[in-house]
Amino acid sequence: MDYILEIIALVVSVSALIITYLNRVDNNKQTKESNDKADRAIKLSEGNVEMGLRNSISNARTNVNSAIRDLENFRLQNPDADLNIMTKLFWSSVEDLLNQYERACMLYLDDKLDKVRFRIEYSSEIRNVVEKGEYKEKYFPAHTSKYKAILKVYDEWENLEK
């Protein structure tokens, strides 16, 4: 009789061990699926942020182009007029564009974007903004520029190319 109880106890123990193992395998599978879904959600979120940045930058660039056109039209229609206000509006639109790039670079530096894709998409734009004569002189003197994130990203990319 003791022998039968030992066999029953052994069967129960082995069954519990098998059930525990199967639960562990199932939990690992569910964890992997959850992690995969979380990764997809993060990529989707990054994509939305990147699209929002691109739209903001595109809108700001359109405003700069519009300000250039308005300034030129005003100058042609009013050759003797003071261009001070129109010039201020132009530079204001330029600053808005630079602010959009600054925000994008902050997100890049905070690892909130896909860095490889960001560099592919924005490297030439960032280089043009920092190196372009009129912007460089007015907004990118290294020690006084308020666009620190842009300069940091620019320097990082320039050092990678050396």
Secondary structure, DSSP 4 states (H G I P E B T S, - for coil): -HHHHHHHHHHHHHHHHHHHHHHHHHHHHHHHHHHHHHHHHHHHHHHHHHHHHHHHHHHHHHHHHHHHHHHHHHHHH-TTS--HHHHHHHHHHHHHHHHHHHHHHHHHHTT-S-HHHHHHHHHHHHHHHHHSHHHHHHH--TTT-S-HHHHHHHHHHHHHH-
